[in-house]
Amino acid sequence: MVDEALMWSTQWLSRFAVALGGFLIFVGIMMIGIFVLTFFGFANVSILESEKFRMLSLGALLAIGVLDLVSGIIIRRR
């Protein structure tokens, strides 16, 4: 009974780590793409300079950082 619970927990954690890793890879590719578009002048991100959007973008970056930290801890424990 304990082995089954441990096995289920390990499988769930593995699936969660894979899903979180895939999400972070996707977000990283999107961030690189936005940077490249902005760097070459194809996208205008001056709207993010207002106070409301600045806090939103900083919150999004914080959330991505926390998710990255969680995935690193999960991978380290495996």
C-alpha positions in Angstrom: 0.0 0.0 0.0 2.8 2.4 0.9 4.7 1.4 -2.3 1.7 2.2 -4.4 1.2 5.6 -2.8 4.9 6.4 -3.3 4.9 5.2 -6.9 1.8 7.3 -7.6 3.4 10.3 -6.0 6.5 9.9 -8.0 4.7 9.5 -11.3 2.5 12.6 -10.6 5.6 14.6 -9.7 7.3 13.4 -12.9 4.4 14.4 -15.1 4.1 17.7 -13.3 7.8 18.4 -13.9 7.5 17.6 -17.6 4.4 19.8 -18.0 6.1 22.7 -16.1 9.3 22.3 -18.1 7.3 22.4 -21.4 5.5 25.5 -20.3 8.7 27.2 -19.3 10.4 26.3 -22.6 7.4 27.8 -24.5 7.4 31.0 -22.4 11.2 31.3 -23.0 10.8 31.0 -26.7 8.1 33.6 -26.7 10.2 36.0 -24.6 13.2 35.6 -27.0 10.9 36.2 -30.0 9.5 39.4 -28.4 13.0 40.6 -27.6 14.2 40.0 -31.2 11.2 41.7 -32.7 11.7 44.7 -30.4 15.4 44.8 -30.9 15.0 45.0 -34.7 12.2 47.6 -34.4 9.3 45.4 -35.7 7.4 45.7 -32.4 6.8 48.8 -30.3 6.7 48.0 -26.5 6.5 51.6 -25.4 3.0 50.9 -24.0 4.7 48.9 -21.3 6.2 52.1 -19.9 3.0 53.2 -18.2 2.8 52.4 -14.5 -0.1 50.0 -14.8 1.5 47.8 -17.5 4.9 48.0 -15.8 3.6 46.3 -12.7 1.8 43.7 -14.8 4.9 42.8 -16.7 7.0 42.7 -13.5 4.4 40.4 -11.9 4.5 38.1 -15.0 8.3 37.9 -14.8 8.1 37.2 -11.1 5.6 34.4 -11.7 7.8 32.9 -14.4 10.8 33.1 -12.0 8.9 31.3 -9.3 7.8 28.6 -11.7 11.4 28.2 -12.8 12.5 27.8 -9.2 9.9 25.2 -8.5 10.8 23.2 -11.6 14.5 23.4 -10.6 13.7 22.1 -7.1 11.6 19.2 -8.6 14.4 18.3 -11.0 17.0 18.5 -8.3 15.0 16.1 -6.1 14.7 13.5 -8.8 
